[in-house]
């Protein structure tokens, strides 16, 4: 199912990931490493490799179990990315030579704590889009609107697996057709199921002109995971929404009473009722209700139009909260083809 656009279908057309350098992602940490301790942190730039592959290679080099190599999150394979890897390593023990195909260590530091999933709060993106059909004035106007209002905070296609079938696999798991013993794989299927429900709620609100505060909504504070529910929308709430201080939210479905009330609850229940296999399965797995912003404000968004030989490019720079998807931003700017699906521009095939 195609998902609705917050700003209407873009008129511009183009392609992304024409090579790995066109899609750059970098973690942004909110603290400095203390320079001491038993945990070795490695700041690694990888080109055409996925995070798990690099982690496994580090484990082999250091002679430790792969589970001991930690990261804050997964990064794109078809891109150039920079992220921290962490592993336990005694201070007095020599650090081996690190050589991993498609990856290089830019910095190594000691720290007193292990790197855990979700430690970083922000990702920095530098993306180059090759434009094939566009009107610069129209695209400039659209970009200004997106800079002011943000985009729909859909979960991107990466959330649904390499072949886009994680929701289907989740349904098979819920029905007992398949038995998933691997905890990590099971977590991916559960995550995909919740993400699908969230995307459908967001899609419904845009399609039915409900992307605005309504009675019973739960509002997320911008830049925070905190939220509050307002049974009757007040004028000051509308002002805060217009200023971007608070954001609309949608259900990350799970067991328990709905967080939203009244009209907002009716809207979400109407959507969720269409997916009983997913909702029943998530309840059976004892996942709890939570909220996620329906809106995605884009920090420090800037852009330039460039010409290279006969090709036109749009270069974008922006910051996104961890857990949000650059493709959700790109889809509102340009109708794009992902060239990485045609060309495996990697140093190793797996």
N, C-alpha and C positions, 0 to 999 in steps of 0.2 A: 504493500500500500504506500502510495506517495503521500508525504506529509505536507501540510499546508505551510505556506510562507507567511511570515509576519508582515513583510513589506510587499507582498505580491511576487509573482514569478519574475525573476530578473530577466532583463532583455539581453544583457551581454552574454557572450558564449566564449569558452576558452578551455584550457587544459591545465592540470596541475601535475606535479611530480614528473615533469619531463626529464629530470635527472634528480638525483638525491639532494644536490646542493640547492635546489629550488624550494626545499621544505626543511627549514632549520628550526629545531626545538631545543630549548635550554631550560633546565630547572632553575628556579630562583629560591634560594633558602633564606629564611628570615632570621638566621643567627650565624655567628662565626664559630668555626671549630676551635677547640681550646688548645690543640697542639700537643696533647699528652694523653696517655691511656693505652689500653690494650687493643683498641679498635682502630684498624687501618682503613681510612677512607680514600678512595681513588676517584678522582674527577676524570671521567673518560669521555672522549668523543668517539662516537661510532658512526660508520658510514655503510649503510646497506646491511646492517646486522640487527637482529632483535635483541632485546634485553636479556632474555633467558639464555641465548647462545653465549653471549659475552660472560654472563655469570658462571656458566658451566665451564668455560675455558679458564676463567680465573681460578675456579676450584681445582682444576687439574694442575695448573701451574703451582699453586700453593700447597697442593697435596692435602686438601681438606674436603669434607662432604659438601656437595653443591648447596644443601639447605643452609649452610653457614654463611653463604654469600647473600647479603641483603641489599635491597634497593628501596627507594621511596615509591617507585611506580614504574609501569611499563612505558616504553617509548617506541615510536614508530620505527618500523624496519626500513621502509622506503623513504629515508630522510637522512640528514646529518643531525645527530642529536648529542647533547651533552648532559650527563647525569652522574650522580654519585653512586658508587658501589662500595660496600663495606664488608669487612671480614675480620675475624679475630686473629691477631698475629702478635706474638710476644715482642716486647720492645727490644730485647737483646738479640733477637734472631734476625739474620740478614734477610732483606727483601729480595726475592728472586727477580731475574729479568722477566719483564712482562711483555710478551709478544702475542697479540691476538689479531688474526686476519680481520681487516676492516675496522679496527679499533686502535686507539692510542691513548696512553695515560698523559693527561695534561698537568696533573698535580696530584701529589699524595700527601695526606695529612693524618695526624693522630687525633683521636677524640675520645673523651671519657665514656661516651655512650654509643650503643649500637644504632645504626640507621634502621628505622622502622617504616613500614608501609604508611604512606600518607604524611610523611614528615614535611615535605615541601608543600607550600601553599599556592604557588604560582608557577606557570610556565610562560616563557617568552618565545614568541613565534616570529620568524622572518620567512615569508612565503612569496614566491614569485609565480604569477599566473600568466601563461601565454594566452593572449587575447586573439581570437579569430574573427569575432563579429561584435562590434560595440560602437556606441556613440559616446565620446568622452564626456560631454556635458551631462548626459543622462546618467552615466556611471558616477560622475563626480557628485551629482545631487543625491544619488542613492547612498553613496558612502557617507556623505554628511549626515543623512538621516539615520543611518546605522550607528554612526559615532554618537549621535545624540540619544537614541532610543534603545540601542542594543539589538539583539536578535532572539529568536525562540531558542530556548535552552534544551534542544533535543539531545538525547544520547546518540552519538554518531555510530556509523556502521561498524566501527571497530568493536563496539560493545557486543555485537551479535555474532562474532566468530569469523574466522577466515573465510568460511563458505556461507556465512549468513544464516546458519541453521541452528544456532544455539537455543532459540525459542522452541523450535520443533523438537530438539533433543530434550529440552526441559519438560515438554508435554509427555514425551515417551517415558521420561524418568518418573513423572508424577503418576502415570497410568500403570507403572510397573512393567512396561514393555522392555525397558533396559534397566540394569542395576548398576549404578554409578558408585563405585567404591572410592575412587580417587577424590579426596576432599577438595583439592584445588579445582578439578574439573566440575565437580558438583557445584562449587561456589560460582563458577562462571555461568553455569546454566541458570542458577537461581537469580543471579544478577541480571542476566538477559531477560528473564521473565518479568522482573520488576521494572526494568527499563522499558520494555515493550508497553506495559500498562501506563507508565508515566507518559511516554510519547503519545499514546492514544488520547489521554486526557488533554495534553497540550494541543494536539491536533484538533480535537473537538472544540476547545475554547476559541481557537483562532477561526475555524470554519464557521462557527455560529455567532461570531461577533461578541464573544464573551471574554476577550482578552482585556479585561478591565475589572476594577474592584466590584465585587458583588457581595450581598449580605451572606455572612457566614464564612467568608474567606479567611484563610490563614496566610499571614504576610511574613515573609522572611526579611530580616534586617539585612540591608546590602552590606556585603563583606563579612557576614556572620552566618552561623547555622541556627541562631535563635529565631523563634517565630512567635507570633501572637495571633489569636483569633478575634475577629470583630463581628458580632452577630448582626449589628446594624451599622452600616458604613457611615462614618462621620465626616464632615467637611474637612477637618484637619487630616484625616486619613487620605482623602483624595489629594490634598496638597502634598503630603509626604510622598505619595505614589508618583505624582507628576514630577516631583523634584528628584526622584530616583533614590530616595532615602529608604524606601521599603519596596519589596518586590512581590508579585504574585507567586503562589507556590502550588505545586501539584503533589499528589500522593505518591510516596514510595511505599507501595502496598505491603501490608502484613497483617498479622493477627491483632485483634483489639478493635475498640470502637473508633470510628472515623474521627480525625482531628478537626476537620471542617464541620460546619453546621448549616442548617437551613438550605437555602438555594444552592450554595456551593456544594454541600453534601449531596443534594439531589443530582447535580450535574455529574459529579464523580461517580456516584453509584450507578447512574445510567450507563456510563461508559464501562465501568468494571463488570457490570452484569452481563456484558457481551463476551466475557472471557472467563467463564466459570472454572475451566480446567486450570488456568493459571492462578486465579485467586484461591481456589481450594487447595492447590498444591503448595502455595506459599504459606497459607495458614497452617497446613499440616507440618511444614518445616519449621514452624514457630518463629518466623521472621516477624519483627515488630513494625508497627506503623511509624513512618517518618515523613519528612517533607523535603522537597527540592524546589529551588526557584524555577519558575516557568520562564523567567526573563534572564538573559545573559548580557549584562553590561560589559562593554569591551574597553579595557583600560589602555590608555596611551596609543590609541589607534591612529596610525599615520600611513600615508601612501604616496607613491609617485608613479607617473606614467613614463615608461622608457621605450626607446626604440633600439633594436639591435639588428643590423642588416635590414632584412625585410619583415622581421617579426616585431610585434608590439607586445609589451609586457606591463603588468600591474604588479608593483612590489608593495607588499603589505607588512607592517610591523605592529604587533600588539601583544598585550598580556592577557592571559585567561587564568581563572582559578583552576587549581588541580582538579581533575575529574570532569572538566568541561572540554568540549571538542572543537578544534579549529575548523573541521569540516562543517560544523553547524553555522559558523560564521561565513565560510566560503560559499555555501549553498544559497545564502541570501544576497550575495554580491554578484555571482556569475553562475550560469549553467555550465558546469564543468565536466570534462572527461578526466578520469584518473588514469594517467598513462602508466603508472606502476603496475596496473592490472594487466597491461599488455607486455611490458618490458621488465624483466627481473634484473634490475641494475644493481647486482650485488656481487660481492667478492666470493661468496660461497652459496651454493644451492643446497637447501635442506628440505 
